[in-house]
Amino acid sequence: LSELHIFHHSCALKKDEGPCKAIKDRFYFDIDTGRCELFEYGGCQGNANNFETLQVCEEMCLVKGKSPCHLEDEPGPCRGLVPRYYFDYKSQECKRFFYGGCFGNANNFKTIKECHKRCLRIPHLITHFNPPEFCLSPVDRGDCDGSVRRYIYNPRTERCQMFRYSGCGGNKNNFVHKRHCMKMCMKAGKFVSVVDSECSMFSLSDHSRRKQIRIKTKNSNILFRSV
């Protein structure tokens, strides 16, 4: 069996134009070519391997240099029993699982050493990002019948991307301009962390004029100190 790593399992679905007769240019990830390809979408139903732009398709499906460490373990549709390792984001450790042999996603490593190198490698100085809570709301097209171009923050890809808004209803994760989405959900809430030799995390917050140090101790207690 040939092995192909994709960033999300929906990218392994076959192209599906749907039963409707509209002609809309969309992109899907082709597992045979390993690229995002153009196709004509009928306008209804279909499946999740369907993206409005080439950029969104590549963000969702191509591994490139993105970190796969937040993805769930994904055995894939094939029936092999290949021992592999994935990074469990919740427990922050590499765990063993059985890979089916095809597709799956990029959180898939042949050795535990590879898993550690990719997902446990912590730079001395790193920037963290905590977007506002409404930026994590799922896409909501609203209740009306219109079709207005809007932008939504996608926490999975950590990017602002276009979607079609009906014109009324919906939620706050809905921006008229992409730059507003980026300002609210991608640039706000950043803070710098330094990891010391004792593995305690010190964070310098820039949310307010008076800075605070956020300390995460070995026993996971969170302490705040003003500076």
Secondary structure, 3 states (H helix, E strand, C coil): CCCCCCCCHHHHCCCCCCCCCCCEEEEEEECCCCEEEEEEECCCCCCCCCECCHHHHHHHHCCCCCCCCCCCCCCCCCCCCEEEEEEECCCCEEEEEEECCCCCCCCCECCHHHHHHHHCCCCCEEEEECCCHHHHCCCCCCCCCCCEEEEEEECCCCEEEEEEECCCCCCCCCECCHHHHHHHHHHCCEEEEEECCCCCEEEEECCCCCCEEEEECCCCCEEEEEC
